[in-house]
Amino acid sequence: MDSHLAVLASLALAIFLSPETLVLGLVIAGDKKVPRLTSLAFAVGAVLGIAFATGIGLWIAHISDAGATESAQHGWPGFIVRVCIAGALLTIGVYRAVNAMRHTPIADVSEPQHKPGRLATALTERFPTVMRQLDPGADLPVSRRVTRAGLAGFAICGLHPKVFPIAIAAGHQIMQIDPRPLRTLGIVVFALIAVVPAVVPAVIELVKPDATVRIKQAYERIMRAHGRWITALLLVGAGLFVGFDAWRGMPGW
């Protein structure tokens, strides 16, 4: 139980330290027309996104029979799921470590020189009208601004390729907790940590609205110096734990 909670906390901290979520949330909280509504919508969308991705992890563990049962520990479906999750965590962890070594700048969608990724570029070419409305700099009516903020929160926490596999791994790990009533504790531990960067912009906007720019700059300085290394170590550690768990329960052993 303790080891599973430690892995869940590590995965939640990896999301907590993911710079994209807080940076985008602070950018949205700086909306010139309705900053409070947009920051709250971003928080709600992000929470729903994390719940969505974690729910997929729970579902995958359920259909692959990779839960905390004796038969699940020795089945090929559960073994394959564990290997895939371990591989994804190790890949993301190594990717973050490489970015830390190269001092790769944190993407800031508010900067004019910001270049979107390949996926965003492809989507813009295919769906120009929709992507234009999702642009934080686009001048939209209040209702569309709120909708855009909510969709951005859902996408960055529920669909982002750096967060989505982590949340799926957390959902899978929750299913490993036995007895089942204690899984609720695992869900609470993961949720309370993982949603912090999504909720912080809304809290800042409610308490001290003029602090968003300064906090974003300070956060980026910290992340450049330490954040990515910490995240990389957390993900590599969680990936090794899941991989060892898969090896220990490999069918035929």
Secondary structure as GFF3:
##gff-version 3
##sequence-region A 1 253
A	DSSP	alpha_helix	2	16	.	.	.	ID=ss1
A	DSSP	alpha_helix	19	29	.	.	.	ID=ss2
A	DSSP	alpha_helix	35	63	.	.	.	ID=ss3
A	DSSP	three_ten_helix	72	74	.	.	.	ID=ss4
A	DSSP	alpha_helix	76	102	.	.	.	ID=ss5
A	DSSP	alpha_helix	118	126	.	.	.	ID=ss6
A	DSSP	alpha_helix	128	134	.	.	.	ID=ss7
A	DSSP	alpha_helix	142	158	.	.	.	ID=ss8
A	DSSP	alpha_helix	164	174	.	.	.	ID=ss9
A	DSSP	three_ten_helix	180	182	.	.	.	ID=ss10
A	DSSP	alpha_helix	183	194	.	.	.	ID=ss11
A	DSSP	alpha_helix	196	207	.	.	.	ID=ss12
A	DSSP	three_ten_helix	209	211	.	.	.	ID=ss13
A	DSSP	alpha_helix	212	222	.	.	.	ID=ss14
A	DSSP	pi_helix	223	227	.	.	.	ID=ss15
A	DSSP	alpha_helix	228	248	.	.	.	ID=ss16
###
